[in-house]
Amino acid sequence: MPGPHIKKYFLEYNLTKTMLDEFLASYFYEAGYAGMDLYKTPTGYRLVIYAEYPGRIIGRGGSVIRKLSQVLQRHFGLENPNITVSPVPDPDLNARVVAFRIVRALEKEIPYRRVALAMLRRIMGAGAVGAEIVISGKLRSERARYEKLKAGKIYKAGDHVEYIVDRAVAKALLKRGIYGVEVTIVKPGLKPADHVGIKEIPPEEIEKIIPSTNSSEAGNK
């Protein structure tokens, strides 16, 4: 059994990681923030930030990175942080990136339905198995409601949801109030645990099981 000091270390580490992730998401949502990885090194900490527009996080001449490094040391207690910013491999299949795209579009007063349909087409065009977008708030009247659009196959239960589904939630502050945005993307190339496939039989095996018509006619002659 791990000792109390080890438990305390991992609890504090994960708490710091969660707080840092929320801070970066709220501060860099215009850069298409997608997530982060935090590593403890012998000389300090290494932070890897993933974003749709890395240049907006780096800043001119690295000015934003330098300010962020000071924030990490003063407010999060990370000694000697080494920050790396990397682009997202597949931004159209990253739920957080898509959610922040929708937020930025809503803040520009673009109609929510048009935004959701456009993002849904981009997600499915990128090869997703399925996608669902939910926008909630005072959409058409003073009474809050929600609009849900989905395409393809959506998984919401089971162990495979942990690795095949990417989900993100974001919020947009508009004149009518706060809009909530929820994006769910089923990633391509990953099969769920209950996947059932049809086994393909080679032609030569089929010939052994079911004789061809030509061979049958030759035998009759």
Protein Blocks (a to p, Z undefined) as FASTA:
>chain_A
ZZfklmmmmmmmmmmmmmmmmmmmmmmmmnopabdcddddfklccdddddfblmlmnogh
hlmmmmmmmmmmmmnopahiacdddddfblmlgmklmmmmmmmmmmnopafklmmmmmmm
mmmmnopabdcdddedjfkbmbdcdddddehjddfedjklmmmpccdddddddfkbccdd
ddddddehiacfklccdddddfklmmmmmccfklmmmmmZZ
